Amino acid sequence: MRQLLLSFLAVIALTSLMVAAGNDASRVKSLTGKVLCNCGCDEILSECSHTDCKAKASLKQEIASAVQSGRMDDLILSDMEKKYGTSILVVPSFRGFNRLLWVVPIAFGVIAGAIVVWRRWLGAAEAQRR
């Protein structure tokens, strides 16, 4: 009975290690899709098409090391942004001056929609007067 229990615990431990390793690989793949390659190609790191790109390998290794050390994804991306600048991220972060990159297009859309509705309302009011 004790042997069976130890075997069961060993299987559970090995399974959880395999799942954790697979989870790390998926996290690395996800993070490399959120970072641009800094070799000058302006491609997403996970899709960089240069066969002899030295930047791609070093950036992927840096991300993999951070994932293996247990760092959270947001912290890894924040560290990459601090080290390489805001242009390294595919989607800019929502803080500081980058907020304008998010707010301005939405504001223009709302203003344009309001203008369209206002002009239609004026046109309908003008048609009712006639």
C-alpha positions in Angstrom: 0.0 0.0 0.0 2.8 2.4 0.9 4.6 1.6 -2.4 1.4 2.4 -4.3 1.1 5.7 -2.5 4.7 6.6 -3.2 4.3 5.7 -6.9 1.1 7.8 -7.1 2.9 10.8 -5.6 5.8 10.4 -7.9 3.5 10.4 -10.9 1.7 13.5 -9.7 5.1 15.3 -9.1 6.4 14.4 -12.6 3.1 15.4 -14.2 3.1 18.8 -12.5 6.7 19.4 -13.6 5.9 18.6 -17.2 2.9 20.9 -17.1 5.0 23.6 -15.6 7.6 23.2 -18.2 5.0 23.3 -21.0 3.4 26.4 -19.3 6.8 28.1 -19.4 7.2 27.4 -23.1 3.8 28.8 -23.9 4.6 31.9 -21.8 7.8 32.4 -23.6 6.0 32.1 -27.0 3.3 34.5 -25.8 5.8 37.1 -24.6 7.9 36.9 -27.8 4.7 37.8 -29.6 4.4 41.0 -27.6 7.9 42.2 -28.3 9.5 43.5 -31.5 12.8 42.2 -32.7 15.4 45.0 -32.3 17.6 44.0 -35.2 16.0 46.7 -37.3 13.5 44.5 -39.2 10.5 45.9 -37.2 9.0 42.4 -37.1 7.5 40.7 -34.1 10.2 38.7 -32.2 8.5 35.4 -32.6 8.1 35.9 -36.3 11.4 37.5 -37.2 12.3 36.1 -40.6 16.1 36.8 -40.6 17.9 33.5 -40.4 21.2 34.9 -39.0 19.5 37.4 -36.6 21.6 37.6 -33.5 19.2 39.9 -31.7 16.4 37.4 -32.0 18.3 34.6 -30.2 19.5 36.9 -27.4 16.1 38.5 -26.8 14.4 35.1 -26.7 17.0 33.8 -24.2 16.5 36.9 -22.1 12.7 36.3 -22.0 13.1 32.6 -21.3 15.5 33.3 -18.4 13.1 35.8 -16.9 10.2 33.3 -17.2 12.3 30.5 -15.6 13.2 32.7 -12.7 9.5 33.1 -12.0 9.0 36.7 -13.0 5.5 37.8 -14.0 4.7 38.6 -17.6 3.9 42.3 -17.0 7.2 42.7 -15.1 9.2 41.1 -17.9 7.6 43.4 -20.5 8.2 46.4 -18.2 11.8 45.5 -17.8 12.2 45.0 -21.6 10.6 48.5 -22.1 13.0 50.1 -19.6 16.1 48.4 -21.1 15.3 48.8 -24.8 12.8 51.7 -24.9 9.1 51.9 -25.6 9.6 50.9 -29.3 10.4 47.3 -28.2 6.7 46.6 -27.3 4.2 45.7 -30.0 1.4 47.3 -28.0 2.5 50.4 -26.1 1.8 50.4 -22.3 -1.0 52.5 -20.9 1.0 54.9 -18.8 2.6 58.3 -19.2 2.7 59.9 -22.6 1.6 56.6 -24.2 -1.9 57.1 -22.8 -2.4 59.6 -25.7 -1.9 56.7 -28.1 -4.9 55.1 -26.6 -7.1 58.1 -25.8 -6.7 60.3 -28.9 -8.1 57.8 -31.5 -11.0 57.0 -29.2 -11.7 60.7 -28.7 -11.6 61.4 -32.4 -14.1 58.5 -33.0 -16.5 59.8 -30.4 -16.3 63.4 -31.8 -16.8 62.2 -35.4 -19.8 60.1 -34.3 -21.3 63.1 -32.5 -20.8 65.3 -35.6 -22.5 62.8 -37.8 -25.5 62.4 -35.4 -25.7 66.2 -35.0 -25.7 66.8 -38.8 -28.4 64.2 -39.3 -30.5 65.7 -36.5 -30.2 69.1 -38.1 -31.1 67.7 -41.5 -34.2 66.0 -40.0 -35.2 69.2 -38.3 -34.8 71.2 -41.5 -36.9 68.7 -43.4 -39.7 68.9 -40.9 -39.8 72.7 -41.2 -40.6 72.5 -44.9 
